[in-house]
Amino acid sequence: MKKHFEFLVKYLLFWLVIFAAMRFFFIVYNGKIASTLPYGTLGMSFLYGLRLDLSMAAYISVIPMFLSLLAQSNASKVVNKIMLWYTYILLALVTILSLIDAQLYTFWGQKIDAYASSFAKFPKDMLSFGGAASIGKLVFFLFLSFFAITIPFDSLVMKFNKLASMPKKATIWVYFAVSGAVLFLFIRGNVGMSPINQSFVYYSEIPFCNHAAVNTTWNFMASVLDNSEVEKKNTYQFIPEAEAQKLVAELFVPSNTSTQIKLTHQPNPNILFIILEGWTADVVGFTGGDSSVTPLLNYWSRQGLTYPNFYANGNRTDKGLAAILSAQPALSRSSI
């Protein structure tokens, strides 16, 4: 069973090296940005990004953990092929995803996610981002990275023939218990209440350093899964549908008495929207905060109409502004 543990450790280390190599490529490919940053601070992305790298490597290693027990069974040749193809296919996907991420970052300034993948419906538009030179460079790096990694992989890691024979049932349970617990801990990232997320690897005030620390594959996978769960249900469904329809219908019942509030004597006034972002009630006088910070807002609150209880239109700028300017509810988990 010792050989099985050694194999699992080597397999995890293999993927950690892959992710470190992809991070190095991301930094080099975006050299115009990286060259302006302190090398020491940028180099820390490898250390801080290790947590997400380890989480993604553990995800990938779950299936090999099971397959390693079958390496010396009667179907060992089939198992070897499954393991090789499993690893090579994932390796190709990780490589392609990392190369596309590095290319898109030069234009978008953000990591590839489910939103970016939605543009796959328009391949011509996606290809127009870079041009022939950029596409050629990506294809070259793709083949170079893939073959440079796969050639030594079989000799360094995939030594199934060196694994011991099938362990006894008792040792199998020990292997599953120990390996499963370790992989689960790596996947979750900690033993606290909240599982690991991208913010766990943020360490700098420089966005590029934090983006370099984020594991591209983990970020993309989490984004896709998160969006797929949202699409399965109505995130605004807080009360039964019939009750909601009744409440909305009551708003459109004609009334003989007018409840309109007249704020100006002008029939067609010019309305100017002043939208302030990131203001907390602690620094706004008429909400009970420091009165010296917002003297003009305090004056306007006395001259106009103030709503002390207000529901936020969104939790992000691109959601809240769209809701305010369009008079429509913001999308709950994605942006327009």
Secondary structure as UniProt FT lines:
FT   HELIX           2..29
FT   HELIX           31..34
FT   TURN            35..36
FT   HELIX           39..48
FT   HELIX           50..67
FT   HELIX           68..70
FT   TURN            71..72
FT   TURN            74..75
FT   HELIX           76..108
FT   HELIX           114..117
FT   HELIX           118..121
FT   HELIX           123..127
FT   TURN            128..130
FT   HELIX           132..156
FT   HELIX           160..162
FT   HELIX           169..188
FT   HELIX           198..201
FT   HELIX           207..213
FT   HELIX           216..231
FT   TURN            235..236
FT   HELIX           241..251
FT   HELIX           281..283
FT   HELIX           285..287
FT   TURN            291..293
FT   HELIX           295..303
FT   HELIX           317..326
//
